[in-house]
């Protein structure tokens, strides 16, 4: 969505009809349309019945007094899982329009708590939400609203969007949660640090999205130290903690013996993942094309984040960790290490942000394919460039790792 004063001025002039921002669809109007039916269904209602995937949203506004919500779609039964299924969305090729419609129709049944309430909940809604998120399958819930549901925009670059908000008086689980045994054991282990709990859950095959929910709702860690964690923070924390753990193993593995190139595209995000037979280092190059979300100028915006084998790093953020995690998973799976150049090109089709999950799943999808194999890095870069819409001369000179690896020879051969 537009975020600069100039862009907001365009929205006021456009009113969704003239497309002055240059985007193919108005994200504001599309979201309003998606929420319209929900508004009609909930009009003057004081309660609702539905099945949560399960899904939650923990805000960060007014920290440490924050809002914790259970997300309830207008669906009952196992089909509710589809409202929060990033991997399934990618497999089925669900469109950006459809994802926004699905997420906008979910009701955020929230209550306000203090972050320290995690260890000893004084709020029955929080306690029920904690019972809800340990489940691995959808749960039927009955929600009683304190106030009539209202509608607000919460598009975010990290968090999956949510539509309707309702202050909740009571939330009742209509069935028992389906809890994996390892989840039950670790949630009840009050002497285990949160970071150790995350790694144990991951090593037992618990999905990272499930782990994120557990951390966010304050169910991991030493009992007296447990805290409610805003969703945005928990997503990045889980990616980083697991990634750092995998990295220690990967750095002890032998080098790959070929130059490998992977690619994938979904939701207007194109990814190129280049693996070079050198000691581990990692670089993420983000190319935000004109008229993609957040960018209103005529030229692409290019951002570079990196880390070296010795631990030196620059500007590592949530998006960086979301790319790094699946790459490290792949390297550990093949028992090799490599120098990694990851390029993400964000195209105009990505007109509204839907969260970091699309980064993680796009890269996983790329690495699940058979790679292209090259004898020379320059050949691999040329192949990457053939699939990118942004000129090589605009992003290649910004690569820090290629400058270190080849002492400008790769760059010079392209830019003469």
URZIVEN-V320801 format. One record per residue. N is the residue number from 1. RES is the residue in one letter. D_LAST is the distance of its C-alpha to the last C-alpha in Angstrom with 1 decimal. Layout:
BEGIN
n: <N;N>
res: <RES;RES>
d_last: <D_LAST;D_LAST>
END
This chain:
BEGIN
n: <1;2;3;4;5;6;7;8;9;10;11;12;13;14;15;16;17;18;19;20;21;22;23;24;25;26;27;28;29;30;31;32;33;34;35;36;37;38;39;40;41;42;43;44;45;46;47;48;49;50;51;52;53;54;55;56;57;58;59;60;61;62;63;64;65;66;67;68;69;70;71;72;73;74;75;76;77;78;79;80;81;82;83;84;85;86;87;88;89;90;91;92;93;94;95;96;97;98;99;100;101;102;103;104;105;106;107;108;109;110;111;112;113;114;115;116;117;118;119;120;121;122;123;124;125;126;127;128;129;130;131;132;133;134;135;136;137;138;139;140;141;142;143;144;145;146;147;148;149;150;151;152;153;154;155;156;157;158;159;160;161;162;163;164;165;166;167;168;169;170;171;172;173;174;175;176;177;178;179;180;181;182;183;184;185;186;187;188;189;190;191;192;193;194;195;196;197;198;199;200;201;202;203;204;205;206;207;208;209;210;211;212;213;214;215;216;217;218;219;220;221;222;223;224;225;226;227;228;229;230;231;232;233;234;235;236;237;238;239;240;241;242;243;244;245;246;247;248;249;250;251;252;253;254;255;256;257;258;259;260;261;262;263;264;265;266;267;268;269;270;271;272;273;274;275;276;277;278;279;280;281;282;283;284;285;286;287;288;289;290;291;292;293;294;295;296;297;298;299;300;301;302;303;304;305;306;307;308;309;310;311;312;313;314;315;316;317;318;319;320;321;322;323;324;325;326;327;328;329;330;331;332;333;334;335;336;337;338;339;340;341;342;343;344;345;346;347;348;349;350;351;352;353;354;355;356;357;358;359;360;361;362;363;364;365;366;367;368;369;370;371;372;373;374;375;376;377;378;379;380;381;382;383;384;385;386;387;388;389;390;391;392;393;394;395;396;397;398;399;400;401;402;403;404;405;406;407;408;409;410;411;412;413;414;415;416>
res: <X;X;X;X;X;X;X;X;X;X;X;X;X;X;X;X;X;X;X;X;X;X;X;X;X;X;X;X;X;X;X;X;X;X;X;X;X;X;X;X;X;X;X;X;X;X;X;X;X;X;X;X;X;X;X;X;X;X;X;X;X;X;X;X;X;X;X;X;X;X;X;X;X;X;X;X;X;X;X;X;X;X;X;X;X;X;X;X;X;X;X;X;X;X;X;X;X;X;X;X;X;X;X;X;X;X;X;X;X;X;X;X;X;X;X;X;X;X;X;X;X;X;X;X;X;X;X;X;X;X;X;X;X;X;X;X;X;X;X;X;X;X;X;X;X;X;X;X;X;X;X;X;X;X;X;X;X;X;X;X;X;X;X;X;X;X;X;X;X;X;X;X;X;X;X;X;X;X;X;X;X;X;X;X;X;X;X;X;X;X;X;X;X;X;X;X;X;X;X;X;X;X;X;X;X;X;X;X;X;X;X;X;X;X;X;X;X;X;X;X;X;X;X;X;X;X;X;X;X;X;X;X;X;X;X;X;X;X;X;X;X;X;X;X;X;X;X;X;X;X;X;X;X;X;X;X;X;X;X;X;X;X;X;X;X;X;X;X;X;X;X;X;X;X;X;X;X;X;X;X;X;X;X;X;X;X;X;X;X;X;X;X;X;X;X;X;X;X;X;X;X;X;X;X;X;X;X;X;X;X;X;X;X;X;X;X;X;X;X;X;X;X;X;X;X;X;X;X;X;X;X;X;X;X;X;X;X;X;X;X;X;X;X;X;X;X;X;X;X;X;X;X;X;X;X;X;X;X;X;X;X;X;X;X;X;X;X;X;X;X;X;X;X;X;X;X;X;X;X;X;X;X;X;X;X;X;X;X;X;X;X;X;X;X;X;X;X;X;X;X;X;X;X;X;X;X;X;X;X;X;X;X;X;X;X;X>
d_last: <38.7;37.9;38.2;37.2;39.7;37.8;37.7;41.4;42.2;40.6;42.8;45.8;45.0;44.0;46.8;45.1;45.5;42.7;39.7;38.2;36.0;34.3;35.3;36.9;40.1;41.8;42.0;45.0;47.1;46.2;47.4;50.6;51.4;51.0;53.4;55.9;57.8;57.9;59.4;62.0;62.9;63.3;65.0;68.1;67.8;68.6;67.5;65.4;65.3;62.1;60.2;57.3;54.5;55.0;52.6;52.6;50.9;51.2;50.1;49.1;50.6;53.4;52.7;55.0;57.2;55.1;55.6;55.7;56.0;56.7;54.8;57.2;56.1;58.5;59.0;61.6;61.3;58.5;56.4;55.7;53.2;50.8;50.4;48.6;46.9;43.1;42.8;45.1;43.3;40.1;42.0;43.8;40.8;42.7;41.0;40.1;43.0;45.4;44.3;44.9;48.2;49.3;48.5;49.8;53.2;53.7;56.2;55.3;58.9;58.4;60.4;59.8;60.1;59.3;56.6;59.3;61.5;59.5;61.9;65.1;64.7;67.1;65.9;67.0;64.1;61.7;63.8;63.7;59.9;59.6;62.0;59.9;56.4;57.6;58.2;55.8;57.2;58.1;61.2;63.6;64.2;66.4;65.2;67.5;65.8;66.9;65.4;64.4;60.8;58.2;54.7;51.6;47.8;46.1;42.6;40.5;37.1;38.8;42.3;43.3;44.9;48.6;50.9;54.6;56.0;59.7;61.6;63.6;67.2;67.5;65.5;67.5;66.3;68.2;67.4;66.6;62.9;61.6;60.4;58.6;60.7;57.9;57.2;60.8;61.1;58.1;58.9;62.4;61.2;61.7;60.7;57.2;54.3;52.0;48.9;51.1;52.5;49.1;48.1;51.5;51.3;47.8;48.9;51.8;49.6;50.2;47.5;45.2;46.3;49.9;49.2;47.5;50.7;52.9;51.0;50.8;54.6;55.5;56.8;54.9;55.6;58.6;61.3;61.7;58.0;57.1;55.3;54.3;50.5;48.7;46.9;43.5;44.0;45.5;42.6;40.1;42.7;43.4;39.7;39.1;42.3;41.9;38.2;39.0;41.8;39.6;36.9;39.4;40.1;36.6;35.5;38.3;37.2;35.2;31.5;30.6;29.8;27.1;24.1;25.7;24.6;27.1;27.1;29.8;30.4;33.6;34.7;31.3;29.6;27.0;26.3;23.9;25.1;23.0;25.1;23.6;26.0;26.0;28.7;29.3;27.1;26.4;23.9;24.5;21.9;23.8;22.4;25.1;24.5;26.2;29.9;30.2;32.9;32.5;29.6;30.6;27.5;25.1;22.0;21.8;22.8;21.1;23.2;22.6;25.6;25.7;28.1;27.8;30.2;32.1;32.9;30.7;29.6;28.4;29.8;31.5;33.5;35.5;32.7;31.0;34.2;34.8;31.6;32.2;35.8;35.3;32.5;34.8;37.6;35.6;34.6;38.2;39.4;37.4;38.2;34.6;32.1;28.3;25.3;25.0;22.2;24.1;22.4;24.9;24.2;27.2;27.7;30.2;32.8;33.4;35.4;37.7;37.2;39.5;38.9;37.0;38.8;36.3;33.5;35.7;36.8;33.5;32.1;35.3;35.1;31.6;32.7;35.9;33.9;32.9;29.3;26.6;25.9;22.7;22.1;18.5;17.1;13.9;16.3;18.3;15.6;14.7;18.5;18.9;16.4;18.5;21.5;20.2;20.5;18.2;14.5;12.4;10.3;13.8;15.1;12.9;12.0;15.8;16.7;18.6;19.6;16.3;15.4;18.8;18.8;15.7;15.1;11.5;10.7;10.6;8.5;5.8;6.1;5.9;3.8;0.0>
END
